[in-house]
Amino acid sequence: MAAADYIDVAQQLYVSYFGRPADPYGLDSYTKQLDALGAPKTIAELETLVASKTKPALNALVNSFNNSDESIKLYGNDNTQLGVSKFVAALYQNIFGREADVGGAKWWIDEIVSGRVTRANAALSITQGAFANTSDEAKKDQAAVLAKLGVAKDFTTNLDTIGEINAFSGEAAAAAARGLLTGVTSTTVVADYHATVLSTIDTIVTGSIPATNVALTLSQDSGAAFAGTAGNDVFTAGVALDGQGNAKDTLQNFDSLNGGAGNDTLNATLNGGTDVVPTLAGIENVNVRVTAAGSNLDLAAATGVTNVTLNNGVVAGTVKNVGAAAVGVKDQAVNATFTGSTATTLSISAKNAAKADGSEITVAVESATADAATTVNLAVDNSAVKLDSLNNDAYKTVNIAATGSNIVTLTDVAAVATTVAVTGAGSVDLSGVALTAVTSLTAATGALTADLTGNTATAVTVTTGAGADSIKVTGANLTSINTGAGNDSVTITSAAAATSTITLGDGDDSVTFTAAPSAGVTVSGGAGNDTIGFTSADYTTVTGGFTAPQLALITGFETLKITNALVNGSTTDVSKIAGVTNFVADAGVAAGGAASVTNLGANSNVTVKGGTAASFGVSTVAIAALTGTAAATDTYSITINGTTVTTVAAALADNDAVGAALVAAINANVTTGALVTAAYDTATDKITLTGKTAVALVVAGNGNVDGADASTTFTPAVVTAGTAAAAGGDLAVSLKTDTAADVLNLTLAVKYLENNDATSSTSAVTQKVDASLIETLNVVASGTASAKFAGAAGTSADKVNTTLDLTDNALVTLNVSGAQKLSFATKAGMTKLATIDASTNTGGVVIDGTNTDVATGTALTIKGSATAANTLTGSGLADTIIGGSKADTITGGLGADKLTGGAGNDTFVYTAAAQSTLSSMDIISDFSANTFGNGASGAAGTGAGTDATKWTGDVLKFTGIGAAVLADGVFTFVASNASDATTFLANLAAETDPAKDNAFGAALDSSSGKLYIDLDGNGVADTVIQLTGVTTITSAAFVLTA
């Protein structure tokens, strides 16, 4: 045998394990060792022998890959499941060029983690496994393996000079070779790929040549000292100080730079405020940072430039006469302009380019002739850019390669471009301007947002990929739209033609028609939970006007959305479109009206939106000109809704000073600061008062109330009165088939005001729903904000508290989830209701069970939010009430209740003595008594401290207490038995001390945890509460109110 016989085996090991071709010296050494060991010459035979573990030396050779420096740098040495999972994923990419299937990957991960198989053995086995299978997928894998092996052999064979062999070393060279094999697929023809192999070798060789770094000076830079080498040289032209200490650009008109061979770069900073026209030759990349206005680079005297980038500029910059070079921006937050482009296919890139607020910068490219470029290739990477073609509105084709999250506005070419193609996994938002001429819009795996409304093209085709796409398109001209996988949203803004085809693909998609489509349109929701939306009138047109075969062309939808407010008395039957079982009232029900939706499916979903968000009052107060001279005693005042704030003039000399001082006083005042936010405009001499609550503002004011010296007048005017939030009308829902265990999932998402200010306000609305005959109601407490919460520093999101006014006498279980607050009160007819569970809600709940019919109803189990504060009130029966981790308020009501507050400083409320007696006693399972009292320095005193934020535990709150008892407060005693506890109460009632003769007495039997309470001071226990595990208590654990 000869070492050459092992080339295929060795190359395959390198490809499978490292994802690259073997280097010549490594290949020579490895094949000789295989030969010396008499190893098999095929992967199949080698894999079998290594797996048998009968040849320790051979196994050691194969496994030598595992601990190599290259292996550790590529894959690390993490042998956890996650670390091995990443390794296995890399093997599948190396070997087949595809993602691993979950089942197969998990098997190999377990084998490696367990130690039954080494990493190198896994690489061998996975490779060979493709050839032990005859499926179509396996055949593709086999072709990929053979193609990658063929390219790898071609690569190593063509490293045929010492320079090339030596250049193929190090991480950069290995990465380039991996990149070469990444591009090989099952359809690659090795001979056709040869040119790519050679260019990769050239790139590796060039990259191995040492580069020269040249710094420019304030003198003329030219000649040999400013000439590059065959490497990738870098010329740096910064800003330097001249002899007088003045900052000057080192890149100047009389400089002459020559990059020589290689891929050379000029990095220049321009601060001089004028055009710079240097002579450049053989410098391929020009990066410019502009730090002063008017500082432009002119490439009129440059040759060989292929890439021009404006980078990290302080002010907007311009590069002139860019010729055929690709242009771009990087780390740029200001506008960029490139002129004199001669490219017929224009290449533009943007990386990390956007204004500080995330909005678009303008990238303007002016062609040397008006119609030079008709195609633009735009590469965007986490950028927001407006593409402006200046004098050229002729871009017919726009290709966008996207990485990360991007906004692209096509400004002046939006009415010209006919083809827009987006590739890559990044997202692109093209919706800044409608694309009115596009006939073809395509996207790859990233999310695409685009507006094709007003499109004048006669035939529009849209095809997107796996991203969550949002497309608006004119229906009249639509040929087809296919959004592929992902949760996509499509809006058809005019009547879709009868020949139009709308295919939404996999994912939870939605299509909304703003006009009734023509009969014959084909609409397919595909897999997932898909939604089709119409106005009420258009739904009637479609379901009543289409023939059965035409309606049958609408398939794959589970949810019907009505986009306008449902009118009073209307009924919507969701079953008229086959497969629809769910409903969304996107604009709710018209105010004051009542509507119904029928024939819902089992376990269906209903969402109620709509309503009216609150509005806040706004008033502008004009300040007239000051007359006279302000004195230190002059006082200026303004009255807002009855509260007057003042400011003393001191040295105030003009309107701006008065305005600023008044604004500061308004915002600092406890009452007015909670009512409005004040701001002063020096340009108009006006104070703007923006309300924080939904009330009208009444403003009055005067200047210089002491009547001396300077004076001014205020002219207030209410511009907008505040209004409270309101839900829409009533909605009744009914299922197609009534059973004894019906389930309905109800989402409440009515509108509320989002003000994006420092105050978190809560809008309160009431939504009526008739869900009669539903046994289990799952409610999601949500909301629809009037504006997106931006999350700026110092701001807090607003909220909504929705009161669910429910009619449903069949209700057994009410579950509440969602991120907003929900209020719910039982009704007398809800006799079957047994469970109210809001433990997964994160906004907090108010649950009131007092209306439960004691005679016919069922004891309630109430669970509040586990993470937010709740107000929970039981019925008159023996309820179980459980709070959460915040400060809950719990009222058990009559009956022997079982109460659990959970973490947080909870308040247990008793409104009557009979709520807990010895014969019908409440049990509080986790009472932890507050110790911060109203005495000096927080001592127990005669009750809990008034500042609840300082409480250290739970309190018992008793309401309806008489004035005399309130005056004396609480006196407590810890006894060792019940007899001593009740004796204390009798003795306390007999007190003649005026400070105690009407006291509220509470005595704890520490042996049992029973707390005996005398509410009226007559010496007899009126109330008895079981405090499980409590052995001590003070007056600080009590709150008394009238």
C-alpha positions, 0 to 999 in steps of 0.5 A: 500500500502507499500513502497516496491511497489514503488521500480520500479518507484523510481529506474526508476526515478533515472536511467532516471534522474541521469543515475545510480541505486538508493542508498539504503538510497535514495531508502528507503526515496523516496519509503516511500514518494511516499507511503505516497502520495498515488502515482501511482505504474507505470511510465505510471500512474505517468507520467500522474498524474504529467503532470496534475499538480493536485497533488502539493506535488507529483509534488514537490517530483518528481521535487526535482531532478531538484535542487539537488546537484547531478543534478547541478554537472551533468548538471549545471543550464544553462537554455539556449537552449544549456544548456537544449540541453545537458541535453536532450542528457544526458537523452536519453543516460541514458534512452535508451543508444543512441543519441537523434533524432534531431526532438524529442530532439528539441521538449523537449528542447523547452518544457523545455526552455519555462517552460511548462515542468520541467526537471524531468517531461521530464525524466518521459515522455521520458521514458514512451514515448518508451512504447507508440510506436510500431515501431521497434526502440521503441521496442529496446528502451523498451528493453533497459529501462527494461534491465537498470532497471533490472541491477539497481535493481540488483545493489542496492539489492546487496549493502547488507553490511554496508561497501558496502552501505557506499561506494556507496556515492560521485561522484566517486562511482556514476560515477562507477555506471553510467558506469555500466549502460552505458554498458547495451543495449537492448540485455543485459540479466540481469542475465548474467550481474550479475558478472559485477554488483558484480565487480562494487560493489567491485571496489566502495568498494575498492575505498572507503578505505583510501589509504596510501602515502609512500615516500621512503628514501635513507636508506633501505626501508622495513618492516611495514613502507613500507607496504601498506593497503587494500586501493589503496596505493601510493609509491613515490621514487624520487631523494634526496640529500645525506649528500654530496649534491649528487643526489641519487635515493631513489629506491634502490636494497635493498628496499623491498616494499609490497603494500598489498591489493588494487590497489597500485602504485609505482611512481619512478624517476631514475637518477643514471645511473644504473640498480635498482632491488628492491623487490616488492610485491603486487604493481600492477602499476609501473610508471617510469621516467628516467632522466639520461641515463642508469637508468633502472628498473629491475623487476626480484624481483617483483611479482604482477605487472600488469601495467608498464609505462614509464612516462615523461622521459628526456632520453630513458628508459628501464624496464626489466623483465616486465613479464606478465604485460601490458606496456605503455608510458605516456607524453613521448617524448623519446623512451621506451623499455620493456624486459622480457615480458612473455605475450602471449597477449601483452597489450601496451598503449600510451597516449600523447606520441610523439617526440616534432616535433610530430613524432613517439617515439619507443616503443620496447617490447622484449619477454622472448622467441622469439614467446611468444606473437602473439597478441598485444592490443595497446591503443593509445591516442593522440600519435605517436609510432613505435611498435618494437617487438625486438626479436619477429616478431610473432604478427599475430593480432594487435588490436588498441583502439584509442582516439584522433589523432595517428600515429602507425608504426608497423615496424618489424611486418608489414610483419607478422601481418595478422589481424589489427583491430582498434576500438574507435573514434580516428584516426590512421595513419598506413601508415608509413610502408606497411602492406604486410601480412594483410588479414583483416583490420577493423576500427570503427568510427575514421579516418584510414590511411593505406598502404597495397601495396605490399601485398602478402596475397591471399585474402585481406578484408578491412572494415572501419567505419564513419571516413575519411579513406585513404587506399592504397591496392594492387588490385590483391589480394583484395577481398573486401573493404568497407569504410563505411560513411565518406569522404574516399580515396582509391587507388588501386595500381595494377589491381583489380581482376574481383572478387574484390568488392569496396564499398565506402559508404556514404560521398564524397569518391574517388577511384583511380586506378593506373592500369586498373582493370579487367573486372567484378570488382564491384565498388560502390561510394555510396551516396555523391559526389564520384570520380573515377580516372584513367590515360587517357590510363586506362580510355580508356581501361575500357570504351572501353574494358568493355562490357555494363554489366561490365561497369554497375558494376561501379556505384554511381560516379559523378566525373571522375579524370584523374591522368596523364597530358592530352596529346595534342589533347586528348578528354575525354568524362565523360559520358562513365561511367553512372552518371558522370557529373564532371571532375578533370584534376589532373595533368592538360594538358601537357605543350604546349598542348590543350585538351578537356573534353566533355559531362559534366552535368548541373552545373558541377564541373571542377578542373584543377591542374597540372603545374610546381611549381617554383624552387628557385636557390641554390648556395654553396660557399666554403671558402678556408683556411685562410692564414696569420693573420686577421687584423682589416682592412681586408675586405671580400666581396661576390657578388650576382647577381651584389650586393656586400656585405662586412664584415670587419675582425676586429678580425676574425681569422678563416673560421668559423668567416669569414663565419658567418660574411658574412652570417650575412651581406648577410641576413641583406642587403636589396637587397641580403636579399630579394634575398636569405637566407644565412646559413653557415655550420661549418663542410664543410666551405660552405655558402649555398645561397637559393633563394627566387625568381625563378631566377638563382643565379650568385655568385662571391667573394673574401677575403681580398680585401685590399690585406694585412694580412690574405687572403682567396678565395671563390669558388662559384658554382650554383647548381640549377637555379631557374625557374618560376612557370607555368601552364599546357596546355589549357583545353576546356570544354563543357556540354552535353546539351547546354541551355541559362543559363548554369553554370560551377563551375571551380576550378583552383588549379595549382601547386605552391612552398611552401618554409616554410620560413619566406618570403611569396612569390607569384608564378604567373601562367596563365591557359587557359580555353575554356568554350565557351557557358557557361553563368555563370562561378563560379571560385574557386581560389585555388592552389596545394602547393609543400609541406604542410605549416608546420606553424612553428613560424616565417614562412609565407605561400606562395601563387599563383596568377593564371591568368585565360585566358578565352575564353567564348563569352557567359559569362554573370556572373563570380563569384570568390571565393577561398583563392588564388589570381586570375587575369582576363581580359575581351576580346572583344568578351565577349559582354554579360558579365555584372557581375564579383563578387569576394566578397567571395574570400579571396586572392584578385583579379586583374580584368581588363575590359579594353578590353570590346568592348564599341560599343557592350559590356555591362557595368560591375558591378565589386565586388572585394574581401571583405577581401583582397586588389584588383586591379579593372579596368572598361571598357569604359562604365558606370561601377559599381566597389566596393572594399573591406576592404583593400587598393584597387586600382580602375580605372573606365576608360571612362564612368560615373562610380559608384565607392565604395572603401570600408574600407581601404585606397583606390587609385582611378586612372585616366589615362586621363581627359576624364575618368570623366567629367561634362557630364560623371561624376564618382561618388565615393560614400565613398571617405574619403580623406587622410590627410598625406601629403608630407609636414613637419611632414606629413602636406598636402604639395603639395601631398600625403606622399610617405609612403603609410603605413602612409596614413589616407584615400583614394587618387586620383591618376593621371597618365601621368602628365607633368614634369612641373606640377609634379614639382609644385605639387597639390594646392587645394581650398574648395569653397562653390559653383561651380563658386568659384571653377572654379574661383580658377582654373583660378586664379591658372593658372594665377599665376606668382609665379614660385612655382605655375605657372604650378600647378595641381589645384583641387577645391572642391565645398563643397555644391555638393561634385564635385571636379574640376581638372585642369590637365594641368594648363591652368585654365580650369577644365579637369576632374570633379569627384563627391565625395559624402558627401565630404566637405573638401580636401587637397593636401594630397589626391592626387598622381601625376605620369608621 
